[in-house]
């Protein structure tokens, strides 16, 4: 016989409430990490930073976009503000000059996955998670000149396999 023994309960012997607790309780920490944006139970999450000045960290997601990135850069420049642009790898590959312009103007870039699989990222296994992060990292490094230090998952959804890829 194999390593595992299947445990089966007869329906008339099962308490539905107890079954639900036993089924979902182990997943509580995983669900917390997935659904609570600032939870750090799955992976370290930056929610604050130390600074002597009164300032905020302004993240801009889902670019670069030829119709919005340059106007956003111009607005930030007029206001004397800096931001971190979390870029999607496929969009960065299609618009490498925009990535360079973001960096040239003194902003930072961050990794926002290669394809931004919004509806399916929470289902990604370890290989797909690594492909999404690594491919985007390579595109951004080639276009921006340096590997990004920051990662922001699509919709803020942190999945279990990110720890092995990012940490």
Secondary structure, DSSP 4 states (H G I P E B T S, - for coil): --S-------GGG--HHHHHHHHHHTTHHHHHHHH-TT--SSS--------SS-----EEEEE--TTTHHHHHHHHHHHT---EEEE-HHHHHHTHHHHHHHHHTT-EEEE--SS--TTTGGG--HHHHHHHHHHHHHHHHHHHSS--S-B--GGG---TTHHHHH-
